[in-house]
Structure formats: C-alpha cells, structure tokens
Amino acid sequence: MVIFVAQDGGVIFQQGGKDYVVRQLPERVYEVPIQDAEHGALVGWKVGNLHLPAQVTDAALRVLYDAGMRQLLEREGWAFREVEVVFTPMKAVAHG
C-alpha cells in the first residue's frame, strides 16, 4: 500500500513503475531566532495575532514574507533574517 503525501518529497501518484514526486520550491520568509521559552511564547503570541502562516523549527520561527510581519519585527526590535527555504507552515486550526 502506498500512502500519498502532498508535501516536498512526497509521492502523489504512481503509474507504470514510476513515482510522481512533489518538489516544492524555496520561498522567501522571515526567520526569527528564539532565545528562550519566554521569548518564544511572546513571539508566537504576537505573530499568531497576525494570522500568518508560520513554521516552528528547533531554534526559530519562520513566517510568511509579509509587510505586516516586517512592521512587527521592526517595532519589536527582534533579531530576524530573510531566508529562502522550503516553507512548511503548520496547518490552520479553526477556533472552537
């Protein structure tokens, strides 16, 4: 049995002994290094209020490249950098 996964590197179709694989292109995002748990909670809360797609890594939060996000980063004075990566944001969850 083959499980089809529609993410970078995932097989989405098989035919005639061939796999059709998803290859996601890197995109520009903001990457905010997280200093500690308190800083991470603050960044997560404020970024969450913008309702932008975000990806959590071991050491940073990656957020969609967006003018509103840039304003937040500059206003808060947080360290950040622009990077081009395969961006895999968390799936959205509706409010209960």
N, C-alpha and C positions, 0 to 999 in steps of 0.2 A: 504494500500500500504506500502510495506517495502522498505526502502532505504538501500542498501548495502554499507557499508563503510569498506574499507580495511585499517584500522588503529587499533591500540591497543583498544580492547574492542568492535570493530565494528562487526556486524553480516554480514557474507559474503554469507550465504546460509541457507535456511530453508527447512526442509523436515520432514514430519511425526510429526509435532508439536515440532520439535527440532530446535534450533538455533545453527549454527556453527560460533563460535566467534574467531576472531583473537586475539592471545595473543603474543605480541612482547616481546622478551627477552631484559633485560637491556644490555647495552654495555658501554664500557669504552670510555669516551670523556673528552676533556678539557673544564673546565668551567672558564670563565674569568669574575669576578665581574665588573660591570660597575659603575664607580664612579659618573659620571655626563654626561650631554648631549655631551659635547665636547669630553670627553674620549670615550664615546660610538661611536661617529662618527669616531674617529681615529681608534679604534679597528675594527669597521665594515669595514672601507675602506681597512685597511691593510689585514685583514682576507679575505675580498672579492677578493683581488688580487691573493690569493692562489686558488680560485675557489673550496674550500672545502665545503661540506655540513655543514650548521650552523642552530642553533635553537636559537631564541631570547626568553628570559624569562623576567619577570618583573625586575630582578636585575642582570642578567648575559647573556653572550653569550656562548652557548655550541657549540663546534666544534669537528668534527671528530678527533679521536686519530690518529695522523699522524706525522712522523718525521719532515716534513717541518713546521708544525704548532708548534711543540715543539721548533724548532730553532727560529721561530719568537717570541714566548713567552719569551724565554730566552734572545734574542737580545734586545727586547724592555724593558725588566725588569718588565713586567706586573705581577701582582699577578694572580695566577691561581691554580687550583687544578684538580686532576684526580678524576672523579666520575663515578660510574656505574649507569646509568639511562635508562629509555625507551627514546630513542633518536628520536625525530620527527623533522627533519630538514625541512626548508622551501622548497617549490617546486622550481625547477630551472625555470628561465625565460630566453628565448633566447634574445639576443641583437637585437634591432630594426633596 
